[in-house]
Amino acid sequence: MFRTLLLAGFAFAWGSPQFADLRPDMLDVPLVNFHHDVKAVARDAVYAVQSVDAVRDLRFMDGYFEYVGSRLSG
């Protein structure tokens, strides 16, 4: 698992703009696309977490989260 994360991190970093001169022509487009896709997924994940936090702050949702929490823990 650690090796897979290490290789994915390496591919992500190699696709960033500062390493454009070091990428071979054959791997340029796939690495740049991978870099942009990972950034887009991370951006969407942050947006989703912020949305969940915003919903939790709504007063009318208090009972719902208590109900779901009790159903999941029981």
Secondary structure as UniProt FT lines:
FT   HELIX           2..14
FT   HELIX           17..22
FT   HELIX           25..56
FT   HELIX           59..61
FT   HELIX           62..73
//
